[in-house]
Amino acid sequence: MSARACIATALALVATALAVPVANALSPCADLGGTVEATTCEVHIGTPGHTVDMSVPLDHPG
């Protein structure tokens, strides 16, 4: 996967996660392959050439 494609995928995933209401915050986190740490959804996407780490607060206004 190219760097551009990896970044585009990560941005699309973040946009999707932020668009969902807080009541459903756990499901999008799981859909992204993330885990809930306290009040944050932690997502790690890794390929042999690229790594994307992102944290999204569960109470982020969508």
DACORLIN-V769837 format. One record per backbone hydrogen bond with DSSP energy under -0.5 kcal/mol. CO is the residue of the C=O (numbers start at 1). NH is the residue of the N-H. If there is no record, write none. Layout:
CO;NH
CO;NH
//
This chain:
2;6
3;7
4;8
5;9
6;10
7;11
8;12
9;13
10;14
11;15
12;16
13;17
14;18
15;19
17;20
21;24
22;25
24;27
24;28
25;29
26;30
27;31
28;32
29;34
30;33
35;37
35;42
36;38
37;39
37;40
39;58
40;37
40;42
41;43
41;56
42;35
43;54
45;52
50;47
52;45
54;43
56;41
57;60
//
